[in-house]
Amino acid sequence: MSPQIFSASWLRKPATALNSALVFIVFLIFDFLDAILCILYRYIDHYFEGSAGSCYCGLREIKQVRNVVDDEGGHQLSETLYRRKNVFREMGLLGFAKGYKNTSGGGAVVTNRWSDCGCQSCLSWVNDTNNHRLHLVIRQPSSQAITNGCRVHAAENVIFLHGFLSSSSFWAETVFPNISERVSRHYRLFAIDLLGFGLSPKPRDCLYTLKDHLEMIEKSVICPFQLTSFHLVAHSMGCLIAIALAAKHPQLVKSITLVAPPYFPCKDGDSLKVLHKLAERKLWPLFLFGTSFMSWYEHLGRCVCFLVCRNHRTWERIAKLITWRRDLHFMSVDLTRHTHHSAWHTMHNVICGGAKLMEGYLQVLAKAGVKVCVIHGDRDQVVPKECSTNIQMAVPEAQVNFIKNADHASVLLGREKDFTRHVEHVWAASS
């Protein structure tokens, strides 16, 4: 064995041990801070709102929590909400804190809490006359051939679903401007702000489950526009919602294009495994550290949202001064257009909790013969490539395309024209 190889192997073990020790210490501190903030927020919420806020820190039997959920019309709470390990909770130090409690007030829509932003943009949905429907960006067909007052070619419909902490701008600013003339004449495009994000409603009396997201899409797009068929295009978290929507309406879906889908088979129904894979407790890389911080710690995450999302107008002004830009990139703006309640529950109930439902949904799509196309960057560090491989195993007829030198965002950004031509080809082949 050469001296260099011996030296490298000798240093690797203590370096790994040191890293493990640092990870343990850092997240132990976070456990303690989250426990303290649980108590603090209860007093602050009571002071500003007249009642203590609800959280998932209280010690409750899993069966009791599930019974509460079942009584609320089949909304499925992810077990990651109440089974996240906290050293101080396991020691029983949080036993006095109340656990999950629905904030719904007899069906009334509660707007925002003191720690959420109350600007006109964030509360635009409150004054919405469309009975709290999702915000849409619609691109109508430029023309349709008409003979004797009858349409010769009915418009094709495409629904676009964005990923986590994003909005309809992800599609309206990238794909919409690159649509070919042929497609623009006969296709109607719907880019949606999903429930809890962008300019869409962000009610506090909502658990943001898959069921909630599907019902709002049906209420805002499928029913009012009387869609009898449509294509689906989705990115990241939106892929899970798209799969669920397609499985619910397989007779209406012509094709489904999934971009970087976070699909982990969860046959045993353990959503915690998904949380560990997507938000593993690590200090590096930085994005993974941030993901784990915001996914594991309910109250620390609320502090971040209080500092960043509640004051997004101030941060945007600062960013404009620093960059000397009049308009910021849409992705940086979208990062703050949510509440902690909407992002926290969507992360756990859709991404983690929804994983155990995906296998059944994919089987429905396979049996119905729905055309499934998957696009994934080969350098994606947010959603590993194995997720797309998992979909191909569940749907053998699915077309999986790995884009070289592309990550979670650049699988679309920077190659908008190529991506748009690809999805247009999928639509044409399915029509």
C-alpha positions, -999 to 999 in steps of 0.1 A, spaced: 0 0 0 14 34 -10 20 60 17 -5 84 0 -33 57 0 -25 48 36 -26 85 46 -59 91 29 -76 61 45 -62 70 79 -76 105 77 -110 95 64 -122 78 96 -115 107 120 -129 132 95 -161 111 93 -163 109 130 -157 146 134 -185 154 109 -209 130 126 -202 147 159 -207 182 145 -240 171 129 -252 156 162 -243 187 182 -258 212 157 -291 194 153 -292 188 191 -291 226 195 -318 229 169 -339 204 188 -336 225 220 -343 258 202 -374 244 185 -387 231 219 -382 266 234 -398 283 205 -428 259 208 -435 274 242 -427 310 232 -450 309 201 -479 296 222 -477 327 244 -471 351 215 -500 336 195 -523 339 225 -513 375 230 -519 386 193 -547 363 183 -565 355 216 -557 318 214 -526 296 214 -514 284 180 -515 248 171 -485 227 163 -474 190 162 -450 190 191 -473 176 217 -470 140 227 -500 122 212 -507 86 204 -505 80 166 -539 63 167 -555 93 183 -540 116 157 -553 94 129 -588 93 143 -589 131 143 -578 132 107 -604 106 97 -631 126 112 -623 155 89 -634 139 57 -605 117 47 -577 143 47 -545 125 51 -519 139 75 -484 127 69 -468 108 98 -438 130 93 -457 158 110 -460 141 143 -433 115 143 -403 137 136 -378 129 164 -368 156 188 -346 146 217 -364 169 241 -398 157 230 -387 121 234 -377 129 269 -412 141 276 -402 177 282 -429 189 257 -457 168 272 -475 198 285 -478 213 250 -509 206 231 -506 187 198 -524 189 166 -555 211 166 -576 222 136 -578 260 133 -609 259 113 -637 282 126 -669 266 114 -659 267 78 -649 304 78 -617 312 59 -591 326 82 -568 350 64 -534 356 79 -517 354 113 -495 380 129 -463 363 117 -475 363 80 -472 391 55 -503 413 52 -494 432 20 -518 436 -8 -501 410 -30 -501 383 -3 -537 389 6 -550 395 -30 -570 362 -27 -590 375 2 -608 401 -20 -611 376 -49 -647 375 -62 -641 341 -77 -649 323 -44 -613 317 -36 -601 300 -67 -565 294 -77 -546 322 -95 -542 313 -132 -521 325 -161 -539 316 -192 -527 317 -228 -556 314 -252 -553 299 -287 -543 327 -311 -569 315 -337 -593 287 -344 -606 277 -378 -644 282 -380 -667 269 -407 -704 278 -408 -702 290 -373 -686 257 -360 -651 251 -348 -632 227 -370 -604 222 -345 -612 223 -308 -585 237 -286 -561 213 -269 -557 221 -232 -524 219 -212 -522 223 -174 -488 233 -159 -480 227 -122 -450 242 -106 -428 229 -79 -422 237 -42 -417 274 -34 -425 284 -69 -455 297 -89 -471 299 -123 -442 322 -134 -420 291 -137 -439 282 -168 -452 316 -179 -417 331 -181 -400 301 -197 -423 279 -218 -451 303 -228 -428 327 -247 -413 298 -266 -444 281 -278 -443 276 -316 -468 293 -339 -484 260 -348 -491 251 -312 -501 286 -302 -530 285 -327 -547 255 -313 -535 250 -277 -549 267 -245 -523 268 -217 -531 270 -180 -502 278 -156 -515 275 -120 -504 290 -87 -509 260 -65 -529 263 -33 -508 282 -7 -483 297 -32 -479 327 -54 -512 347 -57 -534 317 -48 -554 314 -15 -534 306 16 -561 297 42 -551 288 77 -580 263 80 -565 240 54 -541 210 58 -528 213 22 -531 176 15 -532 161 -19 -569 160 -17 -570 198 -10 -548 205 -40 -567 184 -64 -601 198 -53 -588 234 -59 -575 225 -94 -608 209 -103 -627 239 -88 -605 265 -106 -597 249 -139 -613 216 -149 -649 225 -139 -652 262 -148 -635 257 -182 -654 224 -188 -622 206 -198 -630 173 -215 -593 165 -221 -560 179 -212 -522 174 -211 -502 178 -178 -468 192 -174 -453 194 -139 -420 201 -122 -406 186 -89 -433 186 -62 -460 194 -88 -453 160 -104 -468 143 -74 -500 164 -77 -500 158 -115 -498 120 -110 -527 121 -84 -548 143 -107 -541 121 -137 -550 90 -117 -583 106 -106 -592 116 -142 -574 90 -164 -601 93 -191 -594 130 -195 -556 130 -195 -539 127 -229 -503 129 -217 -483 137 -186 -448 152 -186 -429 149 -153 -398 170 -148 -376 159 -119 -404 139 -101 -396 133 -64 -410 97 -64 -398 73 -38 -416 39 -36 -432 37 -1 -448 3 -1 -447 0 37 -464 34 41 -435 49 60 -433 85 50 -404 91 73 -381 73 49 -390 99 22 -382 127 47 -348 112 54 -340 108 17 -350 143 7 -341 162 38 -314 141 54 -298 159 84 -265 171 70 -244 203 73 -232 201 37 -241 207 9 -257 239 19 -290 234 1 -295 201 19 -287 217 52 -314 243 45 -339 217 34 -334 196 65 -336 227 87 -369 238 73 -384 203 71 -376 190 105 -381 221 127 -416 235 126 -410 265 148 -375 274 136 -389 273 101 -416 297 112 -390 321 124 -373 320 90 -407 327 73 -413 355 98 -380 372 89 -380 365 52 -415 360 39 -432 385 61 -406 412 51 -403 401 15 -409 437 2 -380 450 22 -357 422 10 -368 428 -26 -360 465 -24 -326 456 -9 -319 431 -37 -329 457 -64 -305 482 -49 -276 457 -48 -282 443 -83 -293 476 -99 -323 458 -114 -358 472 -117 -373 436 -119 -359 407 -100 -358 371 -113 -391 355 -109 -376 325 -90 -362 348 -62 -396 365 -59 -415 332 -58 -394 320 -28 -413 342 -4 -448 340 -18 -462 316 8 -470 313 45 -452 290 68 -485 271 74 -490 265 36 -454 255 29 -450 233 60 -481 213 54 -475 210 16 -440 197 22 -451 170 46 -486 161 34 -478 161 -4 -441 154 -8 -437 130 22 -472 118 29 -482 115 -7 -454 91 -15 -473 61 -2 -501 69 -26 -480 72 -58 -476 35 -65 -513 30 -67 -518 61 -89 -490 50 -113 -507 16 -117 -539 34 -127 -520 54 -153 -503 22 -166 -536 4 -169 -553 34 -186 -525 37 -211 -518 73 -203 -486 85 -221 -460 93 -194 -428 112 -203 -401 119 -176 -373 145 -179 -345 146 -154 -312 163 -151 -283 139 -146 -267 163 -121 -298 169 -100 -288 170 -63 -323 179 -50 -342 150 -65 -319 120 -73 -321 103 -107 -333 71 -91 -367 88 -87 -373 88 -125 -360 52 -127 -386 43 -101 -413 57 -123 -402 37 -153 -403 6 -131 -438 14 -121 -449 24 -156 -428 3 -181 -441 23 -211 -429 56 -197 -403 75 -217 -374 87 -194 -350 113 -207 -319 122 -187 -305 156 -197 -267 158 -195 -250 184 -173 -285 196 -160 -295 200 -124 -329 205 -107 -334 240 -122 -313 240 -154 -332 210 -167 -355 238 -179 -338 271 -173 -312 279 -199 -327 254 -224 -363 267 -226 -366 263 -264 -354 227 -264 -377 218 -235 -407 235 -252 -401 217 -284 -399 184 -265 -432 188 -247 -448 200 -280 -437 167 -296 -452 148 -266 -485 166 -271 -486 160 -308 -479 123 -304 -507 120 -278 -533 139 -299 
